[in-house]
């Protein structure tokens, strides 16, 4: 087991024994049906992860009080007996797939974190009439009678989870949801027995735990998710959370699951790419010093070495993996065997879709998320091997090559550069984007391990392709920078952001105008500012980084607000000359004197090359994937690669 003796040791949570110290975090998926019931896609998703080797899986938050407790576009429900049967089907399927995997169910009430459009128009509820997140609706304070009723509803929900065959239940007291709202002095302004002192703010969660224990009995484990620090002025501090942990232990909680952040600071509970691995371990260590029950910690744990270190240092008793197991459900088994696994890069594509778009989760690394049934489909098909040529060695091309080799095809990949990864290198170059190198490295290593015939420095012409005579051509040739007609071609005066990020030399101590404040422009501005440059960013729109995933955007804007970067929004560039940039703002023409101009206007597909490749359709199957189909994200590239290989398989 590669020496991870702590990680793969048995664990104990009350009467429950787990085969290792890996817990899968409860993460909403939007795979439930609109009525809150389990779907087949949800079963397939969890079965795949049960087979992956985790000691305990905590199934995503189930609502104890619809519609007021609704969280997300669609969500599991456990507020009525009629949902027990489907939840039993889910637990049974996971047991059948892997009997050694223990399974808990998280139960929750969103409180002031939800919106009235999800509560059927009812005013949302919370401890007090203050918003519980930035831009949130004004909630209605719960009455004491309603609080007592919710104590019963949580306990009854736990009883239903027990009846459905789950091995434990987790009560969600983190992330700015209802119970954490009561614990937080930022949200709880009550003057009755449920507000004020630490003991009063903890009263509601404590009553829930105590009533739940009465319902489920003394041998059924109860887990509690707790915010150790809300990282917000006026919010819960680490000192307070350690006191909460002691109270919860006294109420018979069997494990404290340490989280962080709140509705006002989502960055700390769905960390973007900039955050290091194991960033909450110091928090869990402080909690662990104050309780005797096991403590689990979550927070960007991507590699088994980091997990082992946390356990060795006794900062926690269990490590909780969230997005890590979305990206690679087999992470635990692979870590135990010392095999290559897929790293989650914290791109937050899953969170963007689930939280901000109300869509089922997807993953930039794993195109099978939400479509796990396709793996079974593949295993049942008889595949006729073909000779496949892939042009382009970026993420889309590499992923297509890997999947095609899994089907037994003979695969050759041509890349015109002398290195692989394509424009992925550019994406990884700005500050705090280093995790993208994990994606690129993982894909390259998997392609080489799969014996893909990789040929570098090949300029793929139609004649060269025809001479090879493949059965299938997959074009993954990427995109090209958008260069407007008015942009000067003098590289000493003006260059694109992409060419800057590709270059080995970075300007230093210059005055630079950067045109375009999308995500690429803002990241490039931060990159330049780190080299002592004074950067002025010009943007036609009135917002910056509008195309960025919201949590990552918040983190980026927070960083660059502290740097020597000036933003001029709602302005239009008219001309670039030797003196600098001429632009129009508020109806006035202005001049900006700079040493260098950088254009960050985005990319578009390489239309000329793809047109040439399209001409080959009469003699072979031709597919286009990735940015040469349409400039997009990694999630688009990897999914197109997988689905294209599937289409080839279905045509065989």
C-alpha positions as CSV (number, residue, x, y, z in Angstrom):
1,X,0.0,0.0,0.0
2,X,2.9,2.4,-0.8
3,X,3.6,3.1,2.9
4,X,0.4,5.0,3.6
5,X,-0.1,3.1,6.9
6,X,-2.2,5.7,8.5
7,X,-4.5,6.4,5.5
8,X,-5.3,2.7,5.1
9,X,-5.7,1.8,8.7
10,X,-9.1,0.8,10.0
11,X,-11.1,3.6,11.6
12,X,-13.8,3.7,14.2
13,X,-16.8,6.1,14.4
14,X,-18.9,5.0,17.4
15,X,-19.9,1.4,16.7
16,X,-19.0,1.8,13.0
17,X,-15.7,0.4,11.7
18,X,-14.4,1.6,8.4
19,X,-11.8,-0.2,6.3
20,X,-9.6,2.9,5.9
21,X,-9.6,6.6,6.9
22,X,-11.0,7.9,3.6
23,X,-14.4,9.6,3.7
24,X,-16.2,10.9,0.6
25,X,-17.7,14.3,1.3
26,X,-21.4,14.9,0.8
27,X,-21.7,17.0,-2.4
28,X,-25.0,18.0,-4.0
29,X,-25.1,16.8,-7.6
30,X,-28.5,17.9,-8.9
31,X,-29.1,14.3,-10.0
32,X,-32.2,13.9,-7.9
33,X,-35.6,14.1,-9.7
34,X,-37.7,17.3,-9.4
35,X,-39.8,15.7,-6.7
36,X,-36.7,14.9,-4.5
37,X,-36.4,11.2,-5.2
38,X,-33.4,9.1,-6.2
39,X,-32.8,8.6,-9.9
40,X,-30.9,6.0,-11.7
41,X,-28.1,8.4,-12.7
42,X,-27.6,9.2,-9.0
43,X,-27.4,5.5,-8.2
44,X,-24.9,4.9,-10.9
45,X,-22.8,7.9,-9.7
46,X,-22.7,6.6,-6.1
47,X,-22.2,3.0,-7.0
48,X,-19.1,4.0,-9.1
49,X,-17.7,5.7,-6.0
50,X,-18.5,2.8,-3.7
51,X,-16.4,0.6,-5.9
52,X,-13.6,3.1,-5.6
53,X,-12.3,2.1,-2.2
54,X,-13.4,4.8,0.3
55,X,-14.1,3.6,3.8
56,X,-17.2,5.8,4.2
57,X,-19.3,7.7,1.7
58,X,-21.6,10.4,2.9
59,X,-24.5,10.8,0.5
60,X,-25.4,14.4,-0.4
61,X,-27.7,16.6,1.7
62,X,-31.3,15.4,1.9
63,X,-33.9,18.0,2.8
64,X,-35.8,17.5,6.1
65,X,-38.4,20.2,5.5
66,X,-39.6,20.9,2.0
67,X,-40.1,23.4,0.6
68,X,-38.6,25.9,3.1
69,X,-35.4,23.8,3.5
70,X,-34.8,23.4,-0.2
71,X,-31.2,23.7,-1.3
72,X,-30.4,23.7,-5.0
73,X,-32.3,23.3,-8.2
74,X,-33.2,19.7,-7.3
75,X,-32.4,18.0,-4.0
76,X,-33.0,14.7,-2.3
77,X,-35.8,14.7,0.2
78,X,-36.2,12.7,3.4
79,X,-39.0,14.7,5.0
80,X,-41.7,12.1,4.3
81,X,-41.8,8.3,4.6
82,X,-42.5,7.9,0.9
83,X,-38.8,8.7,0.1
84,X,-37.4,5.8,2.2
85,X,-37.9,3.2,-0.5
86,X,-35.8,4.9,-3.1
87,X,-33.1,5.8,-0.6
88,X,-33.1,2.1,0.3
89,X,-32.6,1.2,-3.4
90,X,-29.6,3.6,-3.4
91,X,-28.0,2.1,-0.3
92,X,-28.7,-1.5,-1.5
93,X,-27.1,-0.8,-4.9
94,X,-23.9,0.6,-3.2
95,X,-23.8,-2.4,-0.9
96,X,-24.2,-4.8,-3.8
97,X,-21.3,-3.1,-5.6
98,X,-19.0,-3.0,-2.6
99,X,-20.1,-4.6,0.7
100,X,-17.1,-3.2,2.6
101,X,-18.0,0.5,1.9
102,X,-20.0,2.1,4.7
103,X,-22.6,4.7,3.7
104,X,-24.0,7.7,5.7
105,X,-26.7,10.2,4.7
106,X,-26.4,13.9,5.3
107,X,-29.6,15.7,6.4
108,X,-30.0,19.4,6.1
109,X,-32.1,22.5,6.0
110,X,-30.9,25.5,3.8
111,X,-32.5,28.2,6.0
112,X,-31.6,31.6,4.7
113,X,-29.2,30.2,2.1
114,X,-32.1,29.4,-0.2
115,X,-34.3,31.7,-2.3
116,X,-38.0,32.1,-2.5
117,X,-38.2,30.8,-6.0
118,X,-37.2,27.4,-4.6
119,X,-39.7,27.6,-1.7
120,X,-42.8,28.0,-3.8
121,X,-42.8,31.7,-3.1
122,X,-42.7,31.4,0.6
123,X,-40.5,33.8,2.5
124,X,-37.3,32.1,3.4
125,X,-36.5,31.4,7.1
126,X,-33.5,31.9,9.4
127,X,-32.7,32.6,13.0
128,X,-33.1,36.4,12.4
129,X,-34.2,38.8,9.7
130,X,-30.7,39.4,8.4
131,X,-29.4,38.1,5.0
132,X,-27.2,35.0,5.4
133,X,-25.1,35.7,2.3
134,X,-24.1,38.6,0.2
135,X,-27.1,39.7,-1.9
136,X,-29.3,37.2,-0.1
137,X,-33.0,37.7,0.5
138,X,-34.3,39.0,3.9
139,X,-35.5,35.9,5.8
140,X,-38.3,35.6,8.3
141,X,-37.1,34.7,11.8
142,X,-38.3,31.2,12.9
143,X,-40.7,31.1,15.9
144,X,-39.8,29.0,18.9
145,X,-42.7,26.6,17.9
146,X,-41.2,26.2,14.4
147,X,-37.8,25.5,15.9
148,X,-39.2,22.8,18.1
149,X,-41.0,21.4,15.0
150,X,-37.7,21.3,13.1
151,X,-36.0,19.4,15.9
152,X,-38.6,16.7,15.4
153,X,-38.2,16.8,11.6
154,X,-34.4,16.4,11.7
155,X,-34.8,13.5,14.2
156,X,-37.5,11.8,12.1
157,X,-35.3,12.2,9.0
158,X,-32.5,10.5,10.7
159,X,-34.8,7.7,11.6
160,X,-35.8,7.3,8.0
161,X,-32.1,7.2,7.0
162,X,-31.6,4.4,9.5
163,X,-34.7,2.5,8.1
164,X,-33.3,2.9,4.6
165,X,-30.2,1.0,5.6
166,X,-27.7,3.7,6.0
167,X,-24.8,3.0,8.4
168,X,-24.8,6.5,9.9
169,X,-26.3,10.0,9.6
170,X,-24.6,13.4,9.3
171,X,-26.3,16.5,10.5
172,X,-25.2,19.5,8.4
173,X,-24.2,22.3,10.6
174,X,-21.8,24.1,8.2
175,X,-21.5,26.2,5.1
176,X,-24.0,28.8,6.2
177,X,-27.0,26.6,6.2
178,X,-29.7,26.8,8.9
179,X,-27.9,25.1,11.8
180,X,-24.7,27.1,11.2
181,X,-26.8,30.2,10.9
182,X,-27.9,29.6,14.5
183,X,-24.3,29.0,15.6
184,X,-23.1,32.2,13.9
185,X,-23.3,35.5,15.7
186,X,-23.2,37.1,12.3
187,X,-26.6,35.6,11.4
188,X,-28.1,34.9,14.8
189,X,-29.4,38.1,16.4
190,X,-32.1,36.4,18.5
191,X,-32.7,37.6,22.1
192,X,-34.5,34.5,23.3
193,X,-33.1,31.1,24.5
194,X,-31.8,30.4,21.0
195,X,-29.5,33.5,20.7
196,X,-26.8,35.4,22.5
197,X,-24.4,33.2,24.4
198,X,-22.5,30.3,22.8
199,X,-24.7,27.9,24.8
200,X,-27.9,29.5,23.5
201,X,-26.7,29.7,19.9
202,X,-25.8,26.0,20.1
203,X,-29.2,25.1,21.7
204,X,-31.0,24.3,18.4
205,X,-28.3,22.0,17.0
206,X,-27.9,20.4,20.5
207,X,-31.6,19.6,20.7
208,X,-31.5,18.1,17.2
209,X,-28.6,15.8,18.2
210,X,-30.3,14.8,21.5
211,X,-33.7,14.1,19.8
212,X,-32.0,12.2,17.0
213,X,-30.2,10.0,19.5
214,X,-33.5,9.1,21.1
215,X,-34.9,8.1,17.7
216,X,-31.9,6.1,16.3
217,X,-30.7,4.6,19.5
218,X,-27.3,4.6,21.1
219,X,-25.5,2.4,18.5
220,X,-26.3,4.4,15.4
221,X,-23.4,6.8,14.6
222,X,-24.3,10.5,14.4
223,X,-21.8,12.8,12.5
224,X,-21.9,16.6,12.7
225,X,-20.5,19.0,10.1
226,X,-19.2,22.1,11.8
227,X,-17.7,25.3,10.5
228,X,-14.4,25.8,12.4
229,X,-14.0,29.3,11.2
230,X,-16.3,31.5,9.0
231,X,-13.4,33.8,8.0
232,X,-15.8,36.7,8.1
233,X,-16.0,39.7,10.4
234,X,-18.5,38.9,13.1
235,X,-18.7,35.2,12.2
236,X,-17.8,32.1,14.1
237,X,-14.2,31.9,15.2
238,X,-12.0,28.9,15.9
239,X,-12.2,29.6,19.6
240,X,-16.0,29.4,19.4
241,X,-16.1,26.3,17.2
242,X,-13.9,24.4,19.6
243,X,-16.5,25.1,22.3
244,X,-19.3,24.0,20.0
245,X,-17.4,20.8,19.3
246,X,-17.2,20.0,23.1
247,X,-20.9,20.7,23.5
248,X,-21.7,18.4,20.5
249,X,-19.6,15.6,21.9
250,X,-21.5,15.9,25.2
251,X,-24.7,15.5,23.3
252,X,-23.4,12.1,21.9
253,X,-22.1,13.1,18.4
254,X,-19.7,10.4,17.2
255,X,-17.6,12.4,14.8
256,X,-16.9,16.1,14.1
257,X,-16.5,16.9,10.4
258,X,-14.6,20.1,10.1
259,X,-15.5,22.6,7.4
260,X,-15.0,26.4,7.0
261,X,-16.5,29.5,5.4
262,X,-20.0,30.6,5.2
263,X,-22.5,32.2,2.8
264,X,-20.6,35.5,2.9
265,X,-17.3,33.8,2.1
266,X,-17.9,30.8,-0.2
267,X,-14.2,30.8,-1.2
268,X,-13.4,29.0,2.0
269,X,-15.8,26.1,1.6
270,X,-15.5,25.5,-2.2
271,X,-11.9,26.6,-2.5
272,X,-10.7,27.8,-6.0
273,X,-7.5,26.7,-7.6
274,X,-5.3,29.1,-5.7
275,X,-5.8,27.3,-2.4
276,X,-3.2,24.8,-1.2
277,X,-3.8,21.2,-0.3
278,X,-4.9,20.5,3.2
279,X,-5.6,24.1,4.0
280,X,-8.0,23.3,6.8
281,X,-5.8,20.9,8.7
282,X,-4.8,23.5,11.3
283,X,-8.5,24.1,12.0
284,X,-9.2,20.4,12.5
285,X,-6.1,20.0,14.7
286,X,-7.5,22.7,17.0
287,X,-10.9,21.0,17.2
288,X,-9.2,17.6,17.8
289,X,-7.3,19.0,20.8
290,X,-10.6,19.8,22.5
291,X,-12.6,16.5,21.9
292,X,-12.1,12.8,22.3
293,X,-14.4,11.7,19.5
294,X,-12.9,11.3,16.0
295,X,-12.4,14.4,13.9
296,X,-12.5,14.5,10.0
297,X,-11.2,17.2,7.8
298,X,-11.9,18.3,4.2
299,X,-10.2,20.8,2.0
300,X,-8.3,20.3,-1.2
301,X,-6.8,17.0,-0.3
302,X,-5.6,15.8,-3.7
303,X,-2.7,13.5,-3.1
304,X,-2.3,10.5,-0.7
305,X,1.0,12.0,0.7
306,X,-0.9,15.0,2.0
307,X,-3.6,12.8,3.5
308,X,-1.0,10.7,5.2
309,X,0.8,13.7,6.6
310,X,-2.5,15.1,8.1
311,X,-3.1,11.8,9.8
312,X,0.5,11.4,10.9
313,X,0.5,14.8,12.5
314,X,-2.7,13.9,14.3
315,X,-4.4,16.9,12.8
316,X,-7.4,14.7,12.1
317,X,-8.5,11.0,12.4
318,X,-10.1,10.9,8.9
319,X,-9.5,12.7,5.7
320,X,-12.6,13.8,3.7
321,X,-12.3,13.9,-0.1
322,X,-14.8,15.8,-2.2
323,X,-14.0,17.0,-5.7
324,X,-11.1,14.6,-5.6
325,X,-13.5,11.6,-5.9
326,X,-15.6,13.4,-8.5
327,X,-12.5,13.6,-10.7
328,X,-11.4,10.1,-10.0
329,X,-13.8,7.7,-8.2
330,X,-11.0,5.1,-8.1
331,X,-8.6,7.5,-6.3
332,X,-8.5,5.4,-3.1
333,X,-7.9,2.1,-4.8
334,X,-5.3,3.6,-7.0
335,X,-3.5,5.3,-4.1
336,X,-3.4,1.9,-2.3
337,X,-1.8,0.3,-5.3
338,X,0.6,3.1,-6.1
339,X,-1.1,3.7,-9.5
340,X,-1.5,6.9,-11.5
341,X,-4.7,8.7,-10.6
342,X,-6.5,11.8,-12.0
343,X,-6.0,14.9,-10.0
344,X,-8.8,17.3,-9.4
345,X,-7.5,20.8,-10.4
346,X,-10.1,22.8,-8.4
347,X,-11.5,24.4,-11.5
348,X,-14.9,24.5,-9.8
349,X,-16.8,23.5,-12.9
350,X,-18.9,21.2,-10.7
351,X,-19.8,24.0,-8.4
352,X,-20.4,26.5,-11.2
353,X,-23.0,24.2,-12.7
354,X,-24.6,23.1,-9.5
355,X,-24.7,26.3,-7.5
356,X,-24.8,29.0,-10.1
357,X,-26.5,27.4,-13.1
358,X,-28.9,24.9,-11.4
359,X,-27.5,22.1,-13.6
360,X,-26.3,18.6,-12.9
361,X,-22.6,18.5,-12.0
362,X,-20.0,17.8,-14.6
363,X,-16.2,17.5,-14.3
364,X,-13.3,18.8,-16.4
365,X,-11.3,15.7,-15.6
366,X,-13.9,13.0,-15.7
367,X,-16.4,13.2,-18.6
368,X,-18.4,10.2,-17.1
369,X,-19.7,12.2,-14.2
370,X,-23.5,12.0,-14.4
371,X,-23.1,9.4,-17.2
372,X,-21.5,6.5,-15.4
373,X,-23.9,4.2,-17.3
374,X,-21.7,4.7,-20.4
375,X,-18.9,2.7,-18.8
376,X,-21.3,-0.3,-18.6
377,X,-22.4,0.3,-22.2
378,X,-18.8,0.2,-23.4
379,X,-18.1,-3.0,-21.6
380,X,-21.0,-4.7,-23.4
381,X,-20.0,-3.7,-26.9
382,X,-17.9,-5.6,-29.4
383,X,-15.5,-3.1,-30.9
384,X,-13.9,-3.4,-34.3
385,X,-10.4,-1.8,-34.1
386,X,-9.7,1.1,-36.4
387,X,-6.7,3.1,-37.5
388,X,-7.2,6.5,-35.9
389,X,-5.1,9.6,-36.4
390,X,-5.4,12.5,-34.0
391,X,-4.1,15.9,-35.0
392,X,-3.4,18.0,-31.9
393,X,-1.8,17.1,-28.6
394,X,-3.7,19.4,-26.2
395,X,-6.2,18.1,-23.6
396,X,-8.9,17.2,-26.2
397,X,-6.5,15.3,-28.4
398,X,-4.8,13.5,-25.5
399,X,-8.1,12.5,-24.0
400,X,-9.4,11.2,-27.3
401,X,-6.2,9.2,-27.7
402,X,-6.5,7.6,-24.3
403,X,-10.2,6.7,-24.8
404,X,-9.6,5.3,-28.3
405,X,-6.8,3.1,-27.0
406,X,-9.2,1.7,-24.3
407,X,-11.4,0.6,-27.2
408,X,-8.4,-1.2,-28.8
409,X,-7.9,1.1,-31.7
410,X,-4.5,1.8,-33.2
411,X,-3.9,5.4,-32.4
412,X,-1.3,7.9,-33.7
413,X,-1.2,11.4,-32.4
414,X,0.5,14.3,-34.2
415,X,1.5,17.5,-32.5
416,X,3.1,20.3,-34.5
417,X,5.0,21.6,-31.4
418,X,7.9,19.7,-29.8
419,X,5.9,19.3,-26.6
420,X,2.4,18.1,-25.7
421,X,-0.4,20.0,-23.9
422,X,-1.2,22.6,-26.6
423,X,-2.7,25.8,-25.2
424,X,-3.2,24.2,-21.9
425,X,0.3,25.4,-21.1
426,X,-0.9,29.0,-21.6
427,X,-3.8,28.4,-19.2
428,X,-1.4,27.1,-16.5
429,X,1.0,30.0,-16.7
430,X,-0.7,32.8,-14.7
431,X,-0.3,32.9,-10.9
432,X,-2.2,30.2,-8.9
433,X,-3.1,28.2,-12.0
434,X,-0.4,25.6,-11.4
435,X,-2.8,22.8,-10.7
436,X,-3.6,22.8,-14.4
437,X,-0.2,21.2,-14.9
438,X,-1.6,18.2,-13.0
439,X,-4.3,17.8,-15.7
440,X,-1.7,18.1,-18.5
441,X,0.8,15.7,-16.9
442,X,-1.9,13.1,-16.1
443,X,-3.2,13.1,-19.7
444,X,0.3,12.8,-21.2
445,X,1.3,10.0,-18.8
446,X,-1.9,8.1,-19.5
447,X,-1.4,8.5,-23.2
448,X,2.1,7.2,-23.0
449,X,1.1,4.3,-20.7
450,X,-1.6,3.4,-23.2
451,X,1.0,3.1,-26.0
452,X,-0.4,5.9,-28.1
453,X,2.1,6.5,-31.0
454,X,3.0,10.1,-30.3
455,X,4.9,12.0,-33.0
456,X,6.0,15.6,-32.1
457,X,7.0,18.4,-34.5
458,X,4.6,17.2,-37.3
459,X,2.9,19.8,-39.4
460,X,-0.2,18.0,-40.4
461,X,-1.0,18.8,-44.1
462,X,-3.9,17.2,-46.0
463,X,-1.3,15.4,-48.2
464,X,0.5,13.9,-45.2
465,X,-2.8,12.8,-43.7
466,X,-3.9,11.2,-47.0
467,X,-0.5,9.4,-47.2
468,X,-1.1,7.8,-43.8
469,X,-4.6,6.6,-44.9
470,X,-6.3,6.5,-41.4
471,X,-9.8,5.1,-41.0
472,X,-10.6,8.0,-38.7
473,X,-9.3,11.5,-38.3
474,X,-9.9,13.4,-35.1
475,X,-9.0,17.1,-35.4
476,X,-8.0,18.7,-32.1
477,X,-6.0,21.5,-33.5
478,X,-7.0,24.1,-30.9
479,X,-7.7,27.8,-31.5
480,X,-6.0,31.0,-32.5
481,X,-5.9,34.4,-30.9
482,X,-8.5,36.9,-32.0
483,X,-6.6,39.8,-33.5
484,X,-8.8,42.8,-34.6
485,X,-8.0,44.6,-37.8
486,X,-7.0,47.8,-36.0
487,X,-4.3,46.0,-33.9
488,X,-0.8,46.8,-34.9
489,X,1.4,44.0,-36.1
490,X,4.5,45.4,-34.5
491,X,5.6,42.9,-31.8
492,X,7.7,45.6,-30.1
493,X,4.6,47.6,-29.5
494,X,1.7,45.2,-29.2
495,X,1.3,41.5,-28.6
496,X,-1.5,39.1,-27.6
497,X,-1.9,37.8,-24.1
498,X,-1.5,34.3,-25.4
499,X,1.9,35.0,-26.9
500,X,3.0,36.7,-23.7
501,X,2.1,33.7,-21.6
502,X,3.8,31.4,-24.1
503,X,7.1,33.4,-24.0
504,X,9.9,32.5,-21.7
505,X,10.8,36.2,-21.0
506,X,8.4,38.5,-19.2
507,X,8.5,42.3,-19.3
508,X,9.7,43.9,-16.1
509,X,9.1,47.4,-14.6
510,X,7.2,48.6,-17.6
511,X,4.0,50.6,-18.0
512,X,1.6,48.3,-19.9
513,X,-1.8,48.7,-21.3
514,X,-3.9,45.5,-21.4
515,X,-6.9,45.5,-23.6
516,X,-9.7,43.2,-22.4
517,X,-10.7,42.4,-18.8
518,X,-12.1,38.9,-19.2
519,X,-10.6,36.1,-17.2
520,X,-7.6,35.9,-19.4
521,X,-7.0,39.6,-19.3
522,X,-7.3,39.8,-15.5
523,X,-5.1,36.8,-14.9
524,X,-2.5,38.2,-17.3
525,X,-2.6,41.5,-15.5
526,X,-1.9,39.8,-12.2
527,X,1.0,37.9,-13.9
528,X,2.5,41.1,-15.2
529,X,2.1,43.0,-11.9
530,X,4.1,40.3,-10.2
531,X,7.1,41.5,-12.3
532,X,6.9,45.1,-11.2
533,X,4.9,46.3,-14.1
534,X,2.3,49.1,-13.8
535,X,-0.7,47.6,-15.6
536,X,-3.7,49.6,-16.9
537,X,-6.6,47.4,-18.1
538,X,-9.1,48.8,-20.6
539,X,-12.5,47.1,-21.0
540,X,-15.6,47.8,-23.1
541,X,-18.0,46.3,-20.6
542,X,-18.7,47.7,-17.2
543,X,-17.6,44.5,-15.4
544,X,-14.4,42.6,-15.2
545,X,-13.7,38.8,-15.3
546,X,-17.4,38.4,-16.1
547,X,-16.7,35.0,-17.8
548,X,-14.9,33.6,-14.8
549,X,-16.5,30.9,-12.5
550,X,-18.0,33.0,-9.6
551,X,-15.9,31.6,-6.7
552,X,-12.7,31.7,-8.7
553,X,-13.6,35.3,-9.8
554,X,-14.1,36.4,-6.2
555,X,-10.7,35.1,-5.3
556,X,-9.0,36.7,-8.3
557,X,-10.6,40.1,-7.7
558,X,-9.6,40.0,-4.1
559,X,-6.0,39.4,-5.0
560,X,-5.7,41.9,-7.8
561,X,-7.4,44.6,-5.8
562,X,-4.2,44.7,-3.7
563,X,-1.9,45.1,-6.7
564,X,-0.7,47.9,-8.9
565,X,-3.4,47.4,-11.5
566,X,-5.8,50.1,-12.7
567,X,-9.1,49.2,-14.5
568,X,-10.8,51.5,-17.0
569,X,-14.2,50.0,-17.8
570,X,-16.9,51.2,-20.3
571,X,-14.2,52.5,-22.6
572,X,-13.5,51.8,-26.3
573,X,-10.0,51.6,-27.8
574,X,-9.7,53.7,-31.0
575,X,-6.1,53.4,-32.0
576,X,-2.7,52.0,-31.0
577,X,0.4,54.1,-32.0
578,X,4.0,54.7,-31.0
579,X,2.8,56.9,-28.1
580,X,0.4,54.3,-26.7
581,X,-3.3,53.8,-26.7
582,X,-6.1,56.2,-27.8
583,X,-9.4,55.4,-26.3
584,X,-12.9,56.9,-25.7
585,X,-14.5,57.0,-22.3
586,X,-17.6,58.9,-21.3
587,X,-17.7,60.6,-24.7
588,X,-14.1,61.9,-24.4
589,X,-11.1,60.9,-26.3
590,X,-8.1,60.2,-24.1
591,X,-4.5,59.1,-24.6
592,X,-2.6,56.6,-22.5
593,X,1.2,56.5,-22.8
594,X,2.6,53.1,-22.3
595,X,5.7,51.0,-23.2
596,X,3.7,48.0,-24.4
597,X,0.2,47.0,-25.3
598,X,-1.2,43.5,-24.7
599,X,-4.4,42.4,-26.3
600,X,-6.6,39.8,-24.5
601,X,-9.6,39.5,-26.7
602,X,-9.9,35.7,-26.5
603,X,-9.5,33.0,-29.1
604,X,-11.5,31.4,-31.9
605,X,-11.2,28.1,-33.8
606,X,-8.5,27.8,-36.4
607,X,-10.9,28.1,-39.3
608,X,-8.4,27.6,-42.1
609,X,-6.9,24.3,-40.8
610,X,-10.3,22.9,-39.9
611,X,-11.6,23.8,-43.3
612,X,-8.7,21.8,-44.9
613,X,-9.3,18.8,-42.7
614,X,-13.1,18.9,-43.4
615,X,-12.2,18.4,-47.1
616,X,-11.0,14.8,-46.2
617,X,-14.5,13.7,-45.1
618,X,-15.1,11.9,-48.5
619,X,-12.3,9.4,-47.8
620,X,-12.4,8.9,-44.0
621,X,-14.4,9.6,-40.9
622,X,-13.5,13.1,-39.7
623,X,-14.4,14.6,-36.3
624,X,-13.5,18.0,-34.7
625,X,-13.2,18.3,-30.9
626,X,-12.0,20.9,-28.4
627,X,-11.3,24.5,-29.3
628,X,-11.2,23.9,-33.0
629,X,-14.9,23.0,-32.8
630,X,-15.7,25.9,-30.4
631,X,-13.4,27.7,-28.0
632,X,-14.4,26.5,-24.5
633,X,-13.3,25.1,-21.2
634,X,-11.5,21.9,-20.3
635,X,-14.8,20.3,-19.4
636,X,-16.0,20.8,-23.0
637,X,-12.7,19.4,-24.4
638,X,-12.7,16.2,-22.4
639,X,-16.4,15.5,-22.8
640,X,-16.2,16.0,-26.6
641,X,-13.2,13.7,-26.7
642,X,-15.0,10.9,-24.8
643,X,-18.3,11.3,-26.8
644,X,-16.5,11.3,-30.1
645,X,-14.7,8.1,-29.3
646,X,-18.1,6.7,-28.3
647,X,-19.6,7.7,-31.6
648,X,-16.7,6.0,-33.4
649,X,-17.4,2.9,-31.3
650,X,-21.1,2.9,-32.1
651,X,-20.3,3.1,-35.8
652,X,-18.0,0.1,-35.8
